[in-house]
Amino acid sequence: MIEFSHVSKLFGAQKAVNDLNLNFQEGSFRC
């Protein structure tokens, strides 16, 4: 369970970073 939760956190962090990158790119294109 500990390993599973650790992996889930890693995927969650990766998704958050990807979302931030997408938002940043969209904002850059709008400028």
PyMOL Python script that loads the backbone (N, CA, C, O; Angstrom):
from pymol import cmd

cmd.read_pdbstr("""\
ATOM      1  N   MET A   1       0.840  -1.210   0.000  1.00  0.00           N
ATOM      2  CA  MET A   1       0.000   0.000   0.000  1.00  0.00           C
ATOM      3  C   MET A   1       0.870   1.253   0.000  1.00  0.00           C
ATOM      4  O   MET A   1       0.557   2.236  -0.671  1.00  0.00           O
ATOM      5  N   ILE A   2       1.965   1.208   0.759  1.00  0.00           N
ATOM      6  CA  ILE A   2       2.835   2.392   0.821  1.00  0.00           C
ATOM      7  C   ILE A   2       3.418   2.682  -0.564  1.00  0.00           C
ATOM      8  O   ILE A   2       3.462   3.832  -1.001  1.00  0.00           O
ATOM      9  N   GLU A   3       3.867   1.619  -1.252  1.00  0.00           N
ATOM     10  CA  GLU A   3       4.437   1.820  -2.591  1.00  0.00           C
ATOM     11  C   GLU A   3       3.374   2.362  -3.538  1.00  0.00           C
ATOM     12  O   GLU A   3       3.646   3.249  -4.346  1.00  0.00           O
ATOM     13  N   PHE A   4       2.158   1.823  -3.433  1.00  0.00           N
ATOM     14  CA  PHE A   4       1.079   2.263  -4.321  1.00  0.00           C
ATOM     15  C   PHE A   4       0.782   3.740  -4.089  1.00  0.00           C
ATOM     16  O   PHE A   4       0.645   4.501  -5.047  1.00  0.00           O
ATOM     17  N   SER A   5       0.682   4.150  -2.828  1.00  0.00           N
ATOM     18  CA  SER A   5       0.375   5.554  -2.530  1.00  0.00           C
ATOM     19  C   SER A   5       1.525   6.436  -2.992  1.00  0.00           C
ATOM     20  O   SER A   5       1.300   7.555  -3.455  1.00  0.00           O
ATOM     21  N   HIS A   6       2.750   5.946  -2.872  1.00  0.00           N
ATOM     22  CA  HIS A   6       3.913   6.734  -3.312  1.00  0.00           C
ATOM     23  C   HIS A   6       3.845   6.948  -4.820  1.00  0.00           C
ATOM     24  O   HIS A   6       4.094   8.052  -5.306  1.00  0.00           O
ATOM     25  N   VAL A   7       3.508   5.893  -5.560  1.00  0.00           N
ATOM     26  CA  VAL A   7       3.396   5.997  -7.020  1.00  0.00           C
ATOM     27  C   VAL A   7       2.268   6.952  -7.379  1.00  0.00           C
ATOM     28  O   VAL A   7       2.399   7.755  -8.303  1.00  0.00           O
ATOM     29  N   SER A   8       1.162   6.867  -6.649  1.00  0.00           N
ATOM     30  CA  SER A   8       0.023   7.750  -6.923  1.00  0.00           C
ATOM     31  C   SER A   8       0.443   9.199  -6.748  1.00  0.00           C
ATOM     32  O   SER A   8       0.070  10.056  -7.549  1.00  0.00           O
ATOM     33  N   LYS A   9       1.216   9.480  -5.708  1.00  0.00           N
ATOM     34  CA  LYS A   9       1.677  10.857  -5.470  1.00  0.00           C
ATOM     35  C   LYS A   9       2.583  11.309  -6.610  1.00  0.00           C
ATOM     36  O   LYS A   9       2.509  12.457  -7.048  1.00  0.00           O
ATOM     37  N   LEU A  10       3.438  10.409  -7.090  1.00  0.00           N
ATOM     38  CA  LEU A  10       4.336  10.772  -8.194  1.00  0.00           C
ATOM     39  C   LEU A  10       3.524  11.106  -9.437  1.00  0.00           C
ATOM     40  O   LEU A  10       3.792  12.100 -10.110  1.00  0.00           O
ATOM     41  N   PHE A  11       2.525  10.271  -9.742  1.00  0.00           N
ATOM     42  CA  PHE A  11       1.684  10.532 -10.919  1.00  0.00           C
ATOM     43  C   PHE A  11       0.927  11.829 -10.725  1.00  0.00           C
ATOM     44  O   PHE A  11       0.782  12.604 -11.670  1.00  0.00           O
ATOM     45  N   GLY A  12       0.439  12.083  -9.513  1.00  0.00           N
ATOM     46  CA  GLY A  12      -0.301  13.317  -9.232  1.00  0.00           C
ATOM     47  C   GLY A  12       0.597  14.524  -9.441  1.00  0.00           C
ATOM     48  O   GLY A  12       0.172  15.521 -10.025  1.00  0.00           O
ATOM     49  N   ALA A  13       1.832  14.444  -8.971  1.00  0.00           N
ATOM     50  CA  ALA A  13       2.766  15.563  -9.134  1.00  0.00           C
ATOM     51  C   ALA A  13       3.072  15.756 -10.615  1.00  0.00           C
ATOM     52  O   ALA A  13       3.144  16.887 -11.095  1.00  0.00           O
ATOM     53  N   GLN A  14       3.251  14.657 -11.334  1.00  0.00           N
ATOM     54  CA  GLN A  14       3.557  14.744 -12.770  1.00  0.00           C
ATOM     55  C   GLN A  14       2.405  15.413 -13.504  1.00  0.00           C
ATOM     56  O   GLN A  14       2.629  16.249 -14.380  1.00  0.00           O
ATOM     57  N   LYS A  15       1.159  15.049 -13.151  1.00  0.00           N
ATOM     58  CA  LYS A  15      -0.009  15.636 -13.811  1.00  0.00           C
ATOM     59  C   LYS A  15      -0.089  17.124 -13.486  1.00  0.00           C
ATOM     60  O   LYS A  15      -0.410  17.934 -14.355  1.00  0.00           O
ATOM     61  N   ALA A  16       0.201  17.484 -12.237  1.00  0.00           N
ATOM     62  CA  ALA A  16       0.141  18.897 -11.850  1.00  0.00           C
ATOM     63  C   ALA A  16       1.158  19.692 -12.655  1.00  0.00           C
ATOM     64  O   ALA A  16       0.853  20.788 -13.126  1.00  0.00           O
ATOM     65  N   VAL A  17       2.364  19.153 -12.820  1.00  0.00           N
ATOM     66  CA  VAL A  17       3.407  19.845 -13.590  1.00  0.00           C
ATOM     67  C   VAL A  17       2.977  19.976 -15.044  1.00  0.00           C
ATOM     68  O   VAL A  17       3.160  21.027 -15.658  1.00  0.00           O
ATOM     69  N   ASN A  18       2.406  18.908 -15.594  1.00  0.00           N
ATOM     70  CA  ASN A  18       1.955  18.953 -16.990  1.00  0.00           C
ATOM     71  C   ASN A  18       0.868  20.007 -17.154  1.00  0.00           C
ATOM     72  O   ASN A  18       0.873  20.755 -18.131  1.00  0.00           O
ATOM     73  N   ASP A  19      -0.066  20.072 -16.203  1.00  0.00           N
ATOM     74  CA  ASP A  19      -1.141  21.066 -16.280  1.00  0.00           C
ATOM     75  C   ASP A  19      -0.548  22.467 -16.231  1.00  0.00           C
ATOM     76  O   ASP A  19      -0.978  23.348 -16.976  1.00  0.00           O
ATOM     77  N   LEU A  20       0.439  22.682 -15.360  1.00  0.00           N
ATOM     78  CA  LEU A  20       1.056  24.010 -15.251  1.00  0.00           C
ATOM     79  C   LEU A  20       1.756  24.361 -16.557  1.00  0.00           C
ATOM     80  O   LEU A  20       1.667  25.495 -17.027  1.00  0.00           O
ATOM     81  N   ASN A  21       2.453  23.387 -17.144  1.00  0.00           N
ATOM     82  CA  ASN A  21       3.149  23.642 -18.411  1.00  0.00           C
ATOM     83  C   ASN A  21       2.151  24.002 -19.501  1.00  0.00           C
ATOM     84  O   ASN A  21       2.398  24.921 -20.282  1.00  0.00           O
ATOM     85  N   LEU A  22       1.027  23.292 -19.566  1.00  0.00           N
ATOM     86  CA  LEU A  22       0.011  23.587 -20.582  1.00  0.00           C
ATOM     87  C   LEU A  22      -0.530  24.996 -20.371  1.00  0.00           C
ATOM     88  O   LEU A  22      -0.663  25.759 -21.328  1.00  0.00           O
ATOM     89  N   ASN A  23      -0.843  25.344 -19.130  1.00  0.00           N
ATOM     90  CA  ASN A  23      -1.380  26.674 -18.841  1.00  0.00           C
ATOM     91  C   ASN A  23      -0.354  27.744 -19.201  1.00  0.00           C
ATOM     92  O   ASN A  23      -0.711  28.789 -19.745  1.00  0.00           O
ATOM     93  N   PHE A  24       0.904  27.491 -18.904  1.00  0.00           N
ATOM     94  CA  PHE A  24       1.960  28.465 -19.203  1.00  0.00           C
ATOM     95  C   PHE A  24       2.097  28.648 -20.715  1.00  0.00           C
ATOM     96  O   PHE A  24       2.217  29.775 -21.196  1.00  0.00           O
ATOM     97  N   GLN A  25       2.079  27.544 -21.464  1.00  0.00           N
ATOM     98  CA  GLN A  25       2.205  27.622 -22.924  1.00  0.00           C
ATOM     99  C   GLN A  25       1.016  28.372 -23.512  1.00  0.00           C
ATOM    100  O   GLN A  25       1.197  29.205 -24.400  1.00  0.00           O
ATOM    101  N   GLU A  26      -0.189  28.095 -23.038  1.00  0.00           N
ATOM    102  CA  GLU A  26      -1.383  28.773 -23.556  1.00  0.00           C
ATOM    103  C   GLU A  26      -1.274  30.264 -23.279  1.00  0.00           C
ATOM    104  O   GLU A  26      -1.601  31.084 -24.137  1.00  0.00           O
ATOM    105  N   GLY A  27      -0.814  30.618 -22.079  1.00  0.00           N
ATOM    106  CA  GLY A  27      -0.667  32.032 -21.726  1.00  0.00           C
ATOM    107  C   GLY A  27       0.381  32.695 -22.604  1.00  0.00           C
ATOM    108  O   GLY A  27       0.216  33.847 -23.005  1.00  0.00           O
ATOM    109  N   SER A  28       1.462  31.974 -22.907  1.00  0.00           N
ATOM    110  CA  SER A  28       2.519  32.540 -23.749  1.00  0.00           C
ATOM    111  C   SER A  28       1.992  32.784 -25.156  1.00  0.00           C
ATOM    112  O   SER A  28       2.279  33.819 -25.758  1.00  0.00           O
ATOM    113  N   PHE A  29       1.221  31.835 -25.683  1.00  0.00           N
ATOM    114  CA  PHE A  29       0.686  31.987 -27.042  1.00  0.00           C
ATOM    115  C   PHE A  29      -0.292  33.152 -27.094  1.00  0.00           C
ATOM    116  O   PHE A  29      -0.339  33.882 -28.084  1.00  0.00           O
ATOM    117  N   ARG A  30      -1.077  33.330 -26.027  1.00  0.00           N
ATOM    118  CA  ARG A  30      -2.054  34.423 -26.009  1.00  0.00           C
ATOM    119  C   ARG A  30      -1.334  35.763 -26.010  1.00  0.00           C
ATOM    120  O   ARG A  30      -1.827  36.735 -26.583  1.00  0.00           O
ATOM    121  N   CYS A  31      -0.178  35.817 -25.376  1.00  0.00           N
ATOM    122  CA  CYS A  31       0.584  37.075 -25.361  1.00  0.00           C
ATOM    123  C   CYS A  31       1.179  37.275 -26.754  1.00  0.00           C
ATOM    124  O   CYS A  31       1.867  38.267 -26.995  1.00  0.00           O
TER     125      CYS A  31
END
""", "prot")
cmd.dss("prot")
cmd.show_as("cartoon", "prot")
cmd.util.cbc("prot")
cmd.orient("prot")
